[in-house]
Amino acid sequence: MPDELRYQLFHRAASAIIKAERIKTDEAAMIVHSFSPRGAWFGDFAFAGMFGLKAVKDRLLTFSLPTGIADNVGH
């Protein structure tokens, strides 16, 4: 994982997926909200690129995991 990517975002995404598996559902969601009116730290969402996604402000991103579990990665 590149140094500029924050492990906390990966940890939270993995936690949502693990919880979905635990409760036997096919969908997981991770929601990240920034309270910055300037959009500070939006660059941290570059982690979406690791999944082939491009982060766009105020847009929900959807990604299907190789296991077939749908994962919503949002901001």
LUMVOKE-245251 format. One record per atom (N, C-alpha, C): atom name; residue number from 0; x, y, z. Coordinates in nm, 3 decimals, padded with zeros to 5 digits. Example, Ala and Ser with C-alpha at 12.3 -4.5 7.8 and 13.67 -1.06 7.14 Angstrom:
# LUMVOKE-245251
dofi:tordren:px:py:pz
N:0:01.319:-00.569:00.780 .
CA:0:01.230:-00.450:00.780 .
C:0:01.320:-00.330:00.780 .
N:1:01.285:-00.225:00.708 .
CA:1:01.367:-00.106:00.714 .
C:1:01.290:00.003:00.787 .
//
This chain:
# LUMVOKE-245251
dofi:tordren:px:py:pz
N:0:00.086:-00.118:00.000 .
CA:0:00.000:00.000:00.000 .
C:0:00.090:00.123:00.000 .
N:1:00.066:00.218:-00.092 .
CA:1:00.146:00.340:-00.094 .
C:1:00.136:00.418:00.036 .
N:2:00.245:00.484:00.073 .
CA:2:00.251:00.558:00.199 .
C:2:00.147:00.669:00.209 .
N:3:00.108:00.729:00.096 .
CA:3:00.015:00.842:00.103 .
C:3:-00.129:00.799:00.127 .
N:4:-00.157:00.670:00.125 .
CA:4:-00.292:00.621:00.151 .
C:4:-00.308:00.593:00.300 .
N:5:-00.417:00.637:00.356 .
CA:5:-00.440:00.622:00.500 .
C:5:-00.498:00.485:00.532 .
N:6:-00.428:00.414:00.618 .
CA:6:-00.471:00.279:00.654 .
C:6:-00.607:00.280:00.722 .
N:7:-00.643:00.391:00.789 .
CA:7:-00.770:00.396:00.860 .
C:7:-00.889:00.374:00.767 .
N:8:-00.880:00.426:00.645 .
CA:8:-00.990:00.409:00.550 .
C:8:-01.001:00.264:00.506 .
N:9:-00.887:00.197:00.485 .
CA:9:-00.890:00.055:00.451 .
C:9:-00.944:-00.027:00.567 .
N:10:-00.904:00.009:00.687 .
CA:10:-00.949:-00.062:00.807 .
C:10:-01.101:-00.053:00.821 .
N:11:-01.155:00.065:00.799 .
CA:11:-01.300:00.084:00.811 .
C:11:-01.376:00.011:00.701 .
N:12:-01.320:00.011:00.579 .
CA:12:-01.385:-00.063:00.469 .
C:12:-01.384:-00.213:00.500 .
N:13:-01.270:-00.263:00.548 .
CA:13:-01.260:-00.406:00.582 .
C:13:-01.356:-00.440:00.696 .
N:14:-01.368:-00.351:00.794 .
CA:14:-01.459:-00.376:00.906 .
C:14:-01.603:-00.391:00.860 .
N:15:-01.644:-00.308:00.764 .
CA:15:-01.781:-00.317:00.712 .
C:15:-01.803:-00.451:00.642 .
N:16:-01.704:-00.494:00.566 .
CA:16:-01.715:-00.621:00.494 .
C:16:-01.718:-00.739:00.591 .
N:17:-01.631:-00.736:00.690 .
CA:17:-01.627:-00.844:00.790 .
C:17:-01.759:-00.851:00.865 .
N:18:-01.813:-00.736:00.902 .
CA:18:-01.942:-00.734:00.973 .
C:18:-02.053:-00.791:00.885 .
N:19:-02.053:-00.755:00.757 .
CA:19:-02.154:-00.808:00.665 .
C:19:-02.145:-00.960:00.656 .
N:20:-02.024:-01.012:00.651 .
CA:20:-02.006:-01.158:00.648 .
C:20:-02.058:-01.220:00.777 .
N:21:-02.028:-01.154:00.888 .
CA:21:-02.067:-01.206:01.018 .
C:21:-02.218:-01.217:01.033 .
N:22:-02.291:-01.117:00.980 .
CA:22:-02.437:-01.120:00.993 .
C:22:-02.505:-01.178:00.869 .
N:23:-02.421:-01.234:00.779 .
CA:23:-02.469:-01.306:00.661 .
C:23:-02.558:-01.221:00.570 .
N:24:-02.506:-01.104:00.534 .
CA:24:-02.574:-01.019:00.436 .
C:24:-02.482:-01.000:00.316 .
N:25:-02.540:-00.967:00.203 .
CA:25:-02.462:-00.951:00.081 .
C:25:-02.417:-00.808:00.055 .
N:26:-02.449:-00.716:00.143 .
CA:26:-02.411:-00.577:00.122 .
C:26:-02.344:-00.519:00.246 .
N:27:-02.248:-00.432:00.219 .
CA:27:-02.178:-00.362:00.326 .
C:27:-02.167:-00.215:00.284 .
N:28:-02.160:-00.127:00.379 .
CA:28:-02.146:00.015:00.348 .
C:28:-02.043:00.078:00.439 .
N:29:-01.970:00.170:00.384 .
CA:29:-01.876:00.250:00.461 .
C:29:-01.904:00.395:00.424 .
N:30:-01.934:00.476:00.521 .
CA:30:-01.964:00.616:00.496 .
C:30:-01.861:00.701:00.569 .
N:31:-01.802:00.792:00.496 .
CA:31:-01.704:00.884:00.554 .
C:31:-01.755:01.024:00.529 .
N:32:-01.765:01.102:00.635 .
CA:32:-01.815:01.238:00.623 .
C:32:-01.706:01.335:00.668 .
N:33:-01.686:01.438:00.590 .
CA:33:-01.591:01.542:00.627 .
C:33:-01.671:01.665:00.672 .
N:34:-01.628:01.723:00.780 .
CA:34:-01.694:01.843:00.830 .
C:34:-01.624:01.969:00.781 .
N:35:-01.527:01.953:00.692 .
CA:35:-01.453:02.067:00.641 .
C:35:-01.531:02.136:00.530 .
N:36:-01.565:02.264:00.545 .
CA:36:-01.637:02.334:00.439 .
C:36:-01.551:02.354:00.314 .
N:37:-01.420:02.345:00.328 .
CA:37:-01.328:02.362:00.215 .
C:37:-01.295:02.230:00.147 .
N:38:-01.341:02.121:00.202 .
CA:38:-01.307:01.991:00.144 .
C:38:-01.165:01.949:00.175 .
N:39:-01.112:01.998:00.288 .
CA:39:-00.977:01.959:00.328 .
C:39:-00.969:01.808:00.342 .
N:40:-00.858:01.752:00.308 .
CA:40:-00.830:01.608:00.317 .
C:40:-00.906:01.524:00.215 .
N:41:-00.971:01.587:00.118 .
CA:41:-01.041:01.508:00.017 .
C:41:-00.943:01.418:-00.058 .
N:42:-00.819:01.461:-00.067 .
CA:42:-00.716:01.379:-00.133 .
C:42:-00.699:01.243:-00.070 .
N:43:-00.739:01.228:00.056 .
CA:43:-00.730:01.098:00.123 .
C:43:-00.817:00.993:00.055 .
N:44:-00.915:01.039:-00.020 .
CA:44:-01.003:00.944:-00.088 .
C:44:-00.937:00.882:-00.211 .
N:45:-00.809:00.910:-00.231 .
CA:45:-00.735:00.842:-00.337 .
C:45:-00.735:00.691:-00.314 .
N:46:-00.766:00.648:-00.191 .
CA:46:-00.771:00.505:-00.162 .
C:46:-00.875:00.435:-00.249 .
N:47:-00.975:00.507:-00.297 .
CA:47:-01.076:00.447:-00.385 .
C:47:-01.012:00.396:-00.514 .
N:48:-00.902:00.458:-00.554 .
CA:48:-00.831:00.414:-00.674 .
C:48:-00.777:00.272:-00.663 .
N:49:-00.753:00.226:-00.541 .
CA:49:-00.707:00.089:-00.520 .
C:49:-00.814:-00.011:-00.561 .
N:50:-00.938:00.035:-00.573 .
CA:50:-01.049:-00.049:-00.614 .
C:50:-01.093:-00.017:-00.756 .
N:51:-01.015:00.067:-00.827 .
CA:51:-01.049:00.107:-00.962 .
C:51:-01.156:00.214:-00.968 .
N:52:-01.177:00.285:-00.858 .
CA:52:-01.280:00.389:-00.850 .
C:52:-01.215:00.526:-00.843 .
N:53:-01.289:00.629:-00.882 .
CA:53:-01.243:00.766:-00.868 .
C:53:-01.340:00.838:-00.776 .
N:54:-01.289:00.892:-00.669 .
CA:54:-01.372:00.963:-00.572 .
C:54:-01.420:01.095:-00.632 .
N:55:-01.547:01.124:-00.613 .
CA:55:-01.609:01.249:-00.655 .
C:55:-01.685:01.302:-00.534 .
N:56:-01.665:01.428:-00.502 .
CA:56:-01.732:01.486:-00.385 .
C:56:-01.882:01.468:-00.394 .
N:57:-01.941:01.432:-00.280 .
CA:57:-02.086:01.417:-00.265 .
C:57:-02.147:01.308:-00.354 .
N:58:-02.068:01.207:-00.387 .
CA:58:-02.118:01.096:-00.468 .
C:58:-02.091:00.965:-00.398 .
N:59:-02.186:00.875:-00.407 .
CA:59:-02.171:00.740:-00.354 .
C:59:-02.099:00.655:-00.457 .
N:60:-02.000:00.580:-00.413 .
CA:60:-01.929:00.488:-00.501 .
C:60:-01.973:00.347:-00.467 .
N:61:-01.994:00.265:-00.567 .
CA:61:-02.034:00.127:-00.545 .
C:61:-01.930:00.036:-00.608 .
N:62:-01.896:-00.068:-00.536 .
CA:62:-01.794:-00.162:-00.581 .
C:62:-01.838:-00.302:-00.544 .
N:63:-01.833:-00.395:-00.640 .
CA:63:-01.865:-00.534:-00.610 .
C:63:-01.735:-00.609:-00.583 .
N:64:-01.730:-00.672:-00.469 .
CA:64:-01.612:-00.747:-00.431 .
C:64:-01.601:-00.875:-00.511 .
N:65:-01.481:-00.930:-00.528 .
CA:65:-01.466:-01.056:-00.600 .
C:65:-01.550:-01.169:-00.542 .
N:66:-01.586:-01.160:-00.415 .
CA:66:-01.669:-01.261:-00.351 .
C:66:-01.815:-01.248:-00.391 .
N:67:-01.847:-01.137:-00.460 .
CA:67:-01.985:-01.111:-00.500 .
C:67:-02.059:-01.023:-00.402 .
N:68:-01.995:-00.988:-00.291 .
CA:68:-02.059:-00.901:-00.192 .
C:68:-02.050:-00.757:-00.243 .
N:69:-02.160:-00.686:-00.246 .
CA:69:-02.160:-00.546:-00.288 .
C:69:-02.111:-00.461:-00.173 .
N:70:-02.025:-00.366:-00.202 .
CA:70:-01.970:-00.278:-00.101 .
C:70:-01.991:-00.135:-00.146 .
N:71:-02.057:-00.054:-00.066 .
CA:71:-02.075:00.087:-00.099 .
C:71:-01.971:00.168:-00.024 .
N:72:-01.886:00.235:-00.098 .
CA:72:-01.781:00.316:-00.041 .
C:72:-01.821:00.461:-00.067 .
N:73:-01.852:00.535:00.038 .
CA:73:-01.906:00.669:00.016 .
C:73:-01.836:00.778:00.092 .
N:74:-01.870:00.897:00.055 .
CA:74:-01.817:01.018:00.119 .
C:74:-01.931:01.109:00.153 .
//
